[in-house]
Amino acid sequence: MAQKFYVVWAGRQTGVFTDWATTQRAVDKFAGARFKSFPTRADAEQAFAHGGGASRSAPSANRPKGSSSDSARRAAHVAHQFDVSIYCDGACEPNPGRAGSGVVVYRGGELVELWYGLYNPMGTNNTAELNALYHALRIAEAEIDKGNSVEICSDSAYSINCIRTWAPGWEKKGWKRADGEIKNLEIIQACYGIFLRIKKKLTLTHVSAHVGTEGNELADRMAMLGAQRREKELRLYEDEMDIPALLKLRTG
């Protein structure tokens, strides 16, 4: 199947993307969504740059029934509505067991930093996700203080709900639940503290796992790398950032 490139002029995220799954999340149920597919990247980038008129819904023929190796691999970060995009993920094998966390940073749509570590020999998937989110929030706060627009993307609905939905109620009740203790309370409180300071300027987005979104896939690989190398600190990945090679690493 021929590679297609998708332009989103109006949606939750805008830009040029290389897979339908990412494009669909950007436009599904978004009022006034404008997007269209193109046969080449050059055509797509030119159309996006000119802000051309696109249809508000993609014809069914434009939706791939399968995916090429590239489109399944990642979305192109050619143009993005945020100055900084941060992806975070956790991994644990078995669960509970050897856990690690990963954080990925894009600036102006370009991959600039990969972080891995926070190894816990008796962790859980939830603690690994929360640890990753905590460090993503720290990075986000520093960037917001510099005046940058920031989005954090996580595939953990649990982590996002903890700080955005459940924490306000827990706090009002003295950080207690009627049906028992709040698990992972310490890291939740740490995340929530940062979130309260920056929530008006931060976009916190839930993304689907393992659907080919480059940032999410790389954060997953970094989380597994942290667990495999048993790296206790969050460490900057200093090897060559060969994205195709990194995406071939073991998944979490």
Secondary structure, 3 states (H helix, E strand, C coil): CCCCEEEEEECCCCEEECCHHHHHHHHCCCCCCEEEEECCHHHHHHHHHHCCCCCCCCCHHHCCCCCCHHHHHCCCCCCCCCCEEEEEEEEEECCCEEEEEEEEEEECCEEEEEEEEEEEEEECHHHHHHHHHHHHHHHHHHHHHCCCCEEEEECCHHHHHHHHHHHHHHHHCCCCECCECCCCHHHHHHHHHHHHHHCCCEEEEECCCCCCCHHHHHHHHHHHHHHHHCCCCCEECCCCCCHHHHHCCCCC
